[in-house]
Amino acid sequence: MTTITANLKKSAKKMPLKGMMDNVMEQFNSAADHINLHPNIRKILSITNNEVLVNFPVKMDNGDVEIFTGYRVQHNNALGPYKGGLRYHPTVDLDAARALAMWMTWKTSLAGLPYGGGKGGIKIDPSKYSESELERITRRFTFALADNIGPEHDIPAPDVNTNSQTMAWIADTYMSTRPPAQRTANQHVVTGKPDGSGGLEGRDRATGFGVYLTIKFWAEKNKVSLDDKTFIVQGFGNVGYWAAHFLEKDGAKLVAVQDAHGSIKNAKGINVEDLFNYTKVNNGSIVDFPNSKLVDKKDFFTLDCDILIPAALGNQITKENAPKIKAKLIAEGANGPTNVDGEAILLERGIAIIPDILCNSGGVIGSYFEWLQNRNGEIWHLEEVMEKLSKKLKGSFDKVFDYSERQAIDMRTAAFCIAIERIEKAYVQRGIFP
Ligand code: NAD
């Protein structure tokens, strides 16, 4: 063994795998270098404003008490209240919450919303708990967060393993613990609520619809049709399902899907609605869907397809699988699915990436509409919501695409530059207190 190889092997052993925070910081720093961001503003944006960690007890169905750990990280609020999801997953920790909160700051800024960025959740495998336990866990978590969230301060939304029901429990708990005269006025403490409880028609599909739209806009710019294009999706939850639903409606063909239970493929096509209905009667799992073949987890990303949509967790596309990916376009439905090493390989290979902070921003734009609707005492309808969402996303997409062409940089760096420049402007205008 040569000394160089031996040293490389030694350092590879010592080097811990990059966490999500390492990735978002590298993405931030490369955009900050590109725009020559003022060092003082770089310092401010490199760190989170507040980090809340709560340990709280919950009574289980059998009478035992279990202690849970929850997080809410607030990265930056220069442009408005903190905004971002709550995730229930065993991988939730401070590093993940910090990184995801930071991505939210760039996402809301890029979308031109009056929000900052926050994120949080509970370190938990929700599949191990009953519905009534999850309700008590959610309500007690909301109580523990207390005034660290609020409709004009920090507004959570659904994320992995949380949904409109989770948001309804949070809203109800938050409102019930306010002084009587303030209760109903606080409905917009969370977005992504059910239609009947202040939710927005279409918020359920907003993220996946946005993923589809950004793919469509990309195809238009590159003068290709979506008809008969094949796509694969990792994650068949809220984002993955709705993105697949709209792509299929536009003529594209779903040929493989992966979820937490396994991976399936069918080169002739997988009917999206049939698969969705199948998961409803198969404990939420896609495995053993009729006419599909099982795929080894490690081979999933390397399957033949035109478009790859990661819509599950972060750090999925890495230097291990990036060299073997066959897709020509990656549309990041998930937050942080491609790490910086994986991205360098993809760009080198000429594979286009629609970055997460643009690709999945339909969700937070939908959340903003819901917040406005609640704040103004209005009720918006589906058609109007989808139209406004399309218009807003088209504006963001064009801005990022044009910036990247003009400056000859990749779309992620372009999106970060636009987002950071907007926040920089706010700091320059306001100065630093005192
Ligand atoms: P979800 O809980 O509805 O669905 C998650 C899906 O991922 C499920 O199908 C699950 O089985 C699958 N999954 C979980 N672990 C997996 C693994 N190790 N390998 C493969 N599949 C796995 O969550 P969601 O709301 O659809 O969120 C998915 C991603 O999109 C997350 O990264 C989230 O941060 C991001 N996102 C969500 C929204 C939103 O509005 N829900 C908005 C923007 C971004």
Boltz pocket constraint, residues with backbone or C-beta under 6 A from the ligand:
constraints:
  - pocket:
      binder: B
      contacts: [[A, 158], [A, 159], [A, 160], [A, 161], [A, 162], [A, 203], [A, 207], [A, 234], [A, 235], [A, 236], [A, 237], [A, 238], [A, 239], [A, 240], [A, 258], [A, 259], [A, 260], [A, 261], [A, 284], [A, 311], [A, 312], [A, 313], [A, 314], [A, 333], [A, 334], [A, 335], [A, 360], [A, 361], [A, 363], [A, 364]]
      max_distance: 6.0
